């Protein structure tokens, strides 16, 4: 890989890493002007299910009840 041009193979690897990513990040590690690794951190978000307890009732309770 030259200093000013990214190899097509690395571009394809980055695109594959991004595919299907809904929430998260992709980090590209560069050393001496060369890509050394690609890291993908994916987060999965789940809907919060409400329980039968209301917030007001919880706010009035102490930890000893």
C-alpha positions, -999 to 999 in steps of 0.1 A, spaced: 0 0 0 15 34 -10 14 63 14 -13 82 -5 -34 54 -19 -55 28 -1 -54 -7 -16 -88 -18 -30 -86 -49 -8 -87 -28 23 -116 -8 10 -135 -40 5 -126 -52 40 -139 -19 55 -171 -21 36 -177 -58 47 -170 -47 83 -197 -20 80 -223 -42 64 -252 -50 87 -239 -27 115 -269 -9 130 -254 5 162 -217 5 170 -184 17 156 -156 6 133 -120 16 142 -92 15 117 -57 12 132 -29 27 111 8 23 117 35 38 95 9 50 70 -4 14 66 -37 -1 78 -28 -27 104 -62 -38 117 -100 -31 116 -120 -34 148 -158 -37 149 -178 -30 181 -214 -38 177 -241 -28 201 -275 -46 203 -304 -25 215 -334 -41 231 -367 -25 239 -373 -19 276 -403 -39 289 -425 -21 314 -433 -40 345 -466 -37 365 -450 -12 390 -455 25 384 -426 50 387 -444 70 413 -448 39 436 -411 31 432 -400 66 441 -419 65 474 -404 32 485 -373 30 506 -347 2 502 -358 -13 535 -394 -20 525 
